[in-house]
Amino acid sequence: MATLNPPNFDKSGTERRTYSRIPFSAEVVMQSGHEEWSCNLVDISLKGMLVEPPSELDIDISKPCAVALFLGDEASIHARVKIAHSDNGHWGLEWLHIDIDSLKHLRRLLELNLNDPNLLNRELAELG
């Protein structure tokens, strides 16, 4: 299994992150080629998610993957992602493509879990 660089850090050693990440416990199904596996979701944001993959997984992490996060009541998030970083047994996944329905579910999930609804609106504006 290849290793990727950890996320970007500023000169003070603080990680540079401009999007709010909300802790969320759920199962994420990932697929690459003919391989499919489950990961534990650690947190999620407008830019991607942090997952804990199986420890014995042997795949090419440089290739994009498909992900599915099932939220219940027929709501789910389906997307193409890249593994942006691998660090301490976690993968940072970055959205490459997310369909409009999945984006609506993601937005609603973030709205329900962020304390400041204006923060989500600012982050959405930064995406544009």
mmCIF file of the C-alpha atoms, coordinates in Angstrom:
data_MODEL
# 
_entry.id   MODEL 
# 
loop_
_atom_site.group_PDB 
_atom_site.id 
_atom_site.type_symbol 
_atom_site.label_atom_id 
_atom_site.label_alt_id 
_atom_site.label_comp_id 
_atom_site.label_asym_id 
_atom_site.label_entity_id 
_atom_site.label_seq_id 
_atom_site.pdbx_PDB_ins_code 
_atom_site.Cartn_x 
_atom_site.Cartn_y 
_atom_site.Cartn_z 
_atom_site.occupancy 
_atom_site.B_iso_or_equiv 
_atom_site.pdbx_formal_charge 
_atom_site.auth_seq_id 
_atom_site.auth_comp_id 
_atom_site.auth_asym_id 
_atom_site.auth_atom_id 
_atom_site.pdbx_PDB_model_num 
ATOM 1   C CA . MET A 1 1   ? 0.000   0.000  0.000  1.00 0.00 ? 1   MET A CA 1 
ATOM 2   C CA . ALA A 1 2   ? 1.384   3.397  -0.983 1.00 0.00 ? 2   ALA A CA 1 
ATOM 3   C CA . THR A 1 3   ? 1.598   6.270  1.481  1.00 0.00 ? 3   THR A CA 1 
ATOM 4   C CA . LEU A 1 4   ? 0.537   9.786  0.690  1.00 0.00 ? 4   LEU A CA 1 
ATOM 5   C CA . ASN A 1 5   ? 1.654   13.030 2.235  1.00 0.00 ? 5   ASN A CA 1 
ATOM 6   C CA . PRO A 1 6   ? -0.281  14.300 5.251  1.00 0.00 ? 6   PRO A CA 1 
ATOM 7   C CA . PRO A 1 7   ? -2.464  17.413 4.924  1.00 0.00 ? 7   PRO A CA 1 
ATOM 8   C CA . ASN A 1 8   ? -0.888  20.843 4.439  1.00 0.00 ? 8   ASN A CA 1 
ATOM 9   C CA . PHE A 1 9   ? 0.410   22.621 7.517  1.00 0.00 ? 9   PHE A CA 1 
ATOM 10  C CA . ASP A 1 10  ? 1.311   26.279 7.981  1.00 0.00 ? 10  ASP A CA 1 
ATOM 11  C CA . LYS A 1 11  ? 4.652   27.505 9.391  1.00 0.00 ? 11  LYS A CA 1 
ATOM 12  C CA . SER A 1 12  ? 3.431   27.155 12.980 1.00 0.00 ? 12  SER A CA 1 
ATOM 13  C CA . GLY A 1 13  ? 2.650   23.468 12.398 1.00 0.00 ? 13  GLY A CA 1 
ATOM 14  C CA . THR A 1 14  ? -1.095  24.077 12.467 1.00 0.00 ? 14  THR A CA 1 
ATOM 15  C CA . GLU A 1 15  ? -3.120  22.277 9.847  1.00 0.00 ? 15  GLU A CA 1 
ATOM 16  C CA . ARG A 1 16  ? -4.660  24.632 7.258  1.00 0.00 ? 16  ARG A CA 1 
ATOM 17  C CA . ARG A 1 17  ? -8.308  23.808 6.931  1.00 0.00 ? 17  ARG A CA 1 
ATOM 18  C CA . THR A 1 18  ? -11.000 26.240 5.864  1.00 0.00 ? 18  THR A CA 1 
ATOM 19  C CA . TYR A 1 19  ? -14.043 23.955 6.020  1.00 0.00 ? 19  TYR A CA 1 
ATOM 20  C CA . SER A 1 20  ? -15.823 22.821 9.160  1.00 0.00 ? 20  SER A CA 1 
ATOM 21  C CA . ARG A 1 21  ? -15.610 19.105 9.779  1.00 0.00 ? 21  ARG A CA 1 
ATOM 22  C CA . ILE A 1 22  ? -18.341 17.482 11.794 1.00 0.00 ? 22  ILE A CA 1 
ATOM 23  C CA . PRO A 1 23  ? -17.769 14.251 13.672 1.00 0.00 ? 23  PRO A CA 1 
ATOM 24  C CA . PHE A 1 24  ? -20.136 11.643 12.317 1.00 0.00 ? 24  PHE A CA 1 
ATOM 25  C CA . SER A 1 25  ? -20.112 7.927  12.977 1.00 0.00 ? 25  SER A CA 1 
ATOM 26  C CA . ALA A 1 26  ? -21.300 5.804  10.055 1.00 0.00 ? 26  ALA A CA 1 
ATOM 27  C CA . GLU A 1 27  ? -20.217 3.089  7.671  1.00 0.00 ? 27  GLU A CA 1 
ATOM 28  C CA . VAL A 1 28  ? -18.865 4.137  4.281  1.00 0.00 ? 28  VAL A CA 1 
ATOM 29  C CA . VAL A 1 29  ? -18.729 1.641  1.415  1.00 0.00 ? 29  VAL A CA 1 
ATOM 30  C CA . MET A 1 30  ? -15.808 2.258  -0.946 1.00 0.00 ? 30  MET A CA 1 
ATOM 31  C CA . GLN A 1 31  ? -15.127 0.682  -4.321 1.00 0.00 ? 31  GLN A CA 1 
ATOM 32  C CA . SER A 1 32  ? -12.131 0.758  -6.651 1.00 0.00 ? 32  SER A CA 1 
ATOM 33  C CA . GLY A 1 33  ? -11.969 -1.524 -9.685 1.00 0.00 ? 33  GLY A CA 1 
ATOM 34  C CA . HIS A 1 34  ? -13.342 -4.905 -8.605 1.00 0.00 ? 34  HIS A CA 1 
ATOM 35  C CA . GLU A 1 35  ? -12.533 -4.321 -4.928 1.00 0.00 ? 35  GLU A CA 1 
ATOM 36  C CA . GLU A 1 36  ? -15.172 -3.197 -2.406 1.00 0.00 ? 36  GLU A CA 1 
ATOM 37  C CA . TRP A 1 37  ? -14.724 -2.608 1.326  1.00 0.00 ? 37  TRP A CA 1 
ATOM 38  C CA . SER A 1 38  ? -16.265 -0.836 4.300  1.00 0.00 ? 38  SER A CA 1 
ATOM 39  C CA . CYS A 1 39  ? -14.665 1.991  6.268  1.00 0.00 ? 39  CYS A CA 1 
ATOM 40  C CA . ASN A 1 40  ? -15.667 3.803  9.423  1.00 0.00 ? 40  ASN A CA 1 
ATOM 41  C CA . LEU A 1 41  ? -16.539 7.456  8.865  1.00 0.00 ? 41  LEU A CA 1 
ATOM 42  C CA . VAL A 1 42  ? -14.780 9.745  11.350 1.00 0.00 ? 42  VAL A CA 1 
ATOM 43  C CA . ASP A 1 43  ? -15.890 13.165 10.099 1.00 0.00 ? 43  ASP A CA 1 
ATOM 44  C CA . ILE A 1 44  ? -17.308 14.905 7.032  1.00 0.00 ? 44  ILE A CA 1 
ATOM 45  C CA . SER A 1 45  ? -17.161 18.362 5.426  1.00 0.00 ? 45  SER A CA 1 
ATOM 46  C CA . LEU A 1 46  ? -17.999 20.196 2.211  1.00 0.00 ? 46  LEU A CA 1 
ATOM 47  C CA . LYS A 1 47  ? -14.579 19.190 0.852  1.00 0.00 ? 47  LYS A CA 1 
ATOM 48  C CA . GLY A 1 48  ? -14.577 15.504 1.776  1.00 0.00 ? 48  GLY A CA 1 
ATOM 49  C CA . MET A 1 49  ? -14.460 13.042 4.631  1.00 0.00 ? 49  MET A CA 1 
ATOM 50  C CA . LEU A 1 50  ? -12.057 11.331 6.991  1.00 0.00 ? 50  LEU A CA 1 
ATOM 51  C CA . VAL A 1 51  ? -12.386 7.548  7.167  1.00 0.00 ? 51  VAL A CA 1 
ATOM 52  C CA . GLU A 1 52  ? -10.720 4.667  8.940  1.00 0.00 ? 52  GLU A CA 1 
ATOM 53  C CA . PRO A 1 53  ? -10.094 1.936  6.327  1.00 0.00 ? 53  PRO A CA 1 
ATOM 54  C CA . PRO A 1 54  ? -9.544  -1.746 7.136  1.00 0.00 ? 54  PRO A CA 1 
ATOM 55  C CA . SER A 1 55  ? -5.973  -2.313 8.287  1.00 0.00 ? 55  SER A CA 1 
ATOM 56  C CA . GLU A 1 56  ? -5.297  -5.254 5.955  1.00 0.00 ? 56  GLU A CA 1 
ATOM 57  C CA . LEU A 1 57  ? -6.485  -3.527 2.780  1.00 0.00 ? 57  LEU A CA 1 
ATOM 58  C CA . ASP A 1 58  ? -4.064  -3.706 -0.160 1.00 0.00 ? 58  ASP A CA 1 
ATOM 59  C CA . ILE A 1 59  ? -5.191  -1.370 -2.954 1.00 0.00 ? 59  ILE A CA 1 
ATOM 60  C CA . ASP A 1 60  ? -3.650  1.333  -5.115 1.00 0.00 ? 60  ASP A CA 1 
ATOM 61  C CA . ILE A 1 61  ? -4.628  4.444  -3.146 1.00 0.00 ? 61  ILE A CA 1 
ATOM 62  C CA . SER A 1 62  ? -3.508  6.727  -5.973 1.00 0.00 ? 62  SER A CA 1 
ATOM 63  C CA . LYS A 1 63  ? -6.615  5.774  -8.001 1.00 0.00 ? 63  LYS A CA 1 
ATOM 64  C CA . PRO A 1 64  ? -10.005 7.471  -7.510 1.00 0.00 ? 64  PRO A CA 1 
ATOM 65  C CA . CYS A 1 65  ? -12.685 5.505  -5.669 1.00 0.00 ? 65  CYS A CA 1 
ATOM 66  C CA . ALA A 1 66  ? -16.454 5.488  -5.485 1.00 0.00 ? 66  ALA A CA 1 
ATOM 67  C CA . VAL A 1 67  ? -17.996 6.008  -2.047 1.00 0.00 ? 67  VAL A CA 1 
ATOM 68  C CA . ALA A 1 68  ? -21.477 5.516  -0.650 1.00 0.00 ? 68  ALA A CA 1 
ATOM 69  C CA . LEU A 1 69  ? -22.642 6.821  2.718  1.00 0.00 ? 69  LEU A CA 1 
ATOM 70  C CA . PHE A 1 70  ? -26.127 5.652  3.660  1.00 0.00 ? 70  PHE A CA 1 
ATOM 71  C CA . LEU A 1 71  ? -27.929 8.088  5.947  1.00 0.00 ? 71  LEU A CA 1 
ATOM 72  C CA . GLY A 1 72  ? -31.219 6.220  6.334  1.00 0.00 ? 72  GLY A CA 1 
ATOM 73  C CA . ASP A 1 73  ? -34.736 6.959  5.089  1.00 0.00 ? 73  ASP A CA 1 
ATOM 74  C CA . GLU A 1 74  ? -33.525 6.442  1.509  1.00 0.00 ? 74  GLU A CA 1 
ATOM 75  C CA . ALA A 1 75  ? -31.034 9.323  1.870  1.00 0.00 ? 75  ALA A CA 1 
ATOM 76  C CA . SER A 1 76  ? -27.484 8.624  0.795  1.00 0.00 ? 76  SER A CA 1 
ATOM 77  C CA . ILE A 1 77  ? -24.370 10.348 -0.450 1.00 0.00 ? 77  ILE A CA 1 
ATOM 78  C CA . HIS A 1 78  ? -22.663 8.858  -3.515 1.00 0.00 ? 78  HIS A CA 1 
ATOM 79  C CA . ALA A 1 79  ? -19.471 10.391 -4.877 1.00 0.00 ? 79  ALA A CA 1 
ATOM 80  C CA . ARG A 1 80  ? -16.136 9.863  -6.604 1.00 0.00 ? 80  ARG A CA 1 
ATOM 81  C CA . VAL A 1 81  ? -13.226 10.701 -4.328 1.00 0.00 ? 81  VAL A CA 1 
ATOM 82  C CA . LYS A 1 82  ? -9.472  10.713 -4.271 1.00 0.00 ? 82  LYS A CA 1 
ATOM 83  C CA . ILE A 1 83  ? -7.470  9.717  -1.249 1.00 0.00 ? 83  ILE A CA 1 
ATOM 84  C CA . ALA A 1 84  ? -5.802  13.053 -0.530 1.00 0.00 ? 84  ALA A CA 1 
ATOM 85  C CA . HIS A 1 85  ? -3.759  11.847 2.436  1.00 0.00 ? 85  HIS A CA 1 
ATOM 86  C CA . SER A 1 86  ? -3.097  8.795  4.559  1.00 0.00 ? 86  SER A CA 1 
ATOM 87  C CA . ASP A 1 87  ? -2.031  9.373  8.146  1.00 0.00 ? 87  ASP A CA 1 
ATOM 88  C CA . ASN A 1 88  ? -2.270  7.461  11.457 1.00 0.00 ? 88  ASN A CA 1 
ATOM 89  C CA . GLY A 1 89  ? -4.592  4.783  10.072 1.00 0.00 ? 89  GLY A CA 1 
ATOM 90  C CA . HIS A 1 90  ? -6.962  7.308  8.476  1.00 0.00 ? 90  HIS A CA 1 
ATOM 91  C CA . TRP A 1 91  ? -7.596  8.428  4.922  1.00 0.00 ? 91  TRP A CA 1 
ATOM 92  C CA . GLY A 1 92  ? -8.578  11.965 4.044  1.00 0.00 ? 92  GLY A CA 1 
ATOM 93  C CA . LEU A 1 93  ? -10.942 11.729 1.070  1.00 0.00 ? 93  LEU A CA 1 
ATOM 94  C CA . GLU A 1 94  ? -11.528 14.693 -1.232 1.00 0.00 ? 94  GLU A CA 1 
ATOM 95  C CA . TRP A 1 95  ? -14.664 14.935 -3.361 1.00 0.00 ? 95  TRP A CA 1 
ATOM 96  C CA . LEU A 1 96  ? -13.943 14.697 -7.102 1.00 0.00 ? 96  LEU A CA 1 
ATOM 97  C CA . HIS A 1 97  ? -17.566 14.428 -8.238 1.00 0.00 ? 97  HIS A CA 1 
ATOM 98  C CA . ILE A 1 98  ? -20.750 14.477 -6.213 1.00 0.00 ? 98  ILE A CA 1 
ATOM 99  C CA . ASP A 1 99  ? -24.215 14.481 -7.803 1.00 0.00 ? 99  ASP A CA 1 
ATOM 100 C CA . ILE A 1 100 ? -26.769 17.171 -6.952 1.00 0.00 ? 100 ILE A CA 1 
ATOM 101 C CA . ASP A 1 101 ? -28.959 14.908 -4.786 1.00 0.00 ? 101 ASP A CA 1 
ATOM 102 C CA . SER A 1 102 ? -25.951 13.763 -2.763 1.00 0.00 ? 102 SER A CA 1 
ATOM 103 C CA . LEU A 1 103 ? -24.824 17.369 -2.381 1.00 0.00 ? 103 LEU A CA 1 
ATOM 104 C CA . LYS A 1 104 ? -28.279 18.265 -1.022 1.00 0.00 ? 104 LYS A CA 1 
ATOM 105 C CA . HIS A 1 105 ? -28.022 15.455 1.540  1.00 0.00 ? 105 HIS A CA 1 
ATOM 106 C CA . LEU A 1 106 ? -24.509 16.561 2.493  1.00 0.00 ? 106 LEU A CA 1 
ATOM 107 C CA . ARG A 1 107 ? -25.668 20.150 2.947  1.00 0.00 ? 107 ARG A CA 1 
ATOM 108 C CA . ARG A 1 108 ? -28.596 19.038 5.119  1.00 0.00 ? 108 ARG A CA 1 
ATOM 109 C CA . LEU A 1 109 ? -26.330 16.812 7.222  1.00 0.00 ? 109 LEU A CA 1 
ATOM 110 C CA . LEU A 1 110 ? -23.973 19.736 7.815  1.00 0.00 ? 110 LEU A CA 1 
ATOM 111 C CA . GLU A 1 111 ? -26.868 22.133 8.566  1.00 0.00 ? 111 GLU A CA 1 
ATOM 112 C CA . LEU A 1 112 ? -28.197 19.782 11.221 1.00 0.00 ? 112 LEU A CA 1 
ATOM 113 C CA . ASN A 1 113 ? -24.805 19.364 12.882 1.00 0.00 ? 113 ASN A CA 1 
ATOM 114 C CA . LEU A 1 114 ? -23.195 22.809 12.689 1.00 0.00 ? 114 LEU A CA 1 
ATOM 115 C CA . ASN A 1 115 ? -24.050 25.242 15.478 1.00 0.00 ? 115 ASN A CA 1 
ATOM 116 C CA . ASP A 1 116 ? -23.820 28.271 13.166 1.00 0.00 ? 116 ASP A CA 1 
ATOM 117 C CA . PRO A 1 117 ? -25.908 28.125 9.954  1.00 0.00 ? 117 PRO A CA 1 
ATOM 118 C CA . ASN A 1 118 ? -24.138 31.258 8.666  1.00 0.00 ? 118 ASN A CA 1 
ATOM 119 C CA . LEU A 1 119 ? -20.845 29.339 8.763  1.00 0.00 ? 119 LEU A CA 1 
ATOM 120 C CA . LEU A 1 120 ? -22.192 26.800 6.274  1.00 0.00 ? 120 LEU A CA 1 
ATOM 121 C CA . ASN A 1 121 ? -23.348 29.586 3.955  1.00 0.00 ? 121 ASN A CA 1 
ATOM 122 C CA . ARG A 1 122 ? -19.862 31.171 4.059  1.00 0.00 ? 122 ARG A CA 1 
ATOM 123 C CA . GLU A 1 123 ? -18.231 27.813 3.281  1.00 0.00 ? 123 GLU A CA 1 
ATOM 124 C CA . LEU A 1 124 ? -20.634 27.205 0.398  1.00 0.00 ? 124 LEU A CA 1 
ATOM 125 C CA . ALA A 1 125 ? -19.750 30.642 -1.007 1.00 0.00 ? 125 ALA A CA 1 
ATOM 126 C CA . GLU A 1 126 ? -16.028 29.729 -0.832 1.00 0.00 ? 126 GLU A CA 1 
ATOM 127 C CA . LEU A 1 127 ? -16.683 26.667 -2.999 1.00 0.00 ? 127 LEU A CA 1 
ATOM 128 C CA . GLY A 1 128 ? -17.989 28.833 -5.861 1.00 0.00 ? 128 GLY A CA 1 
# 
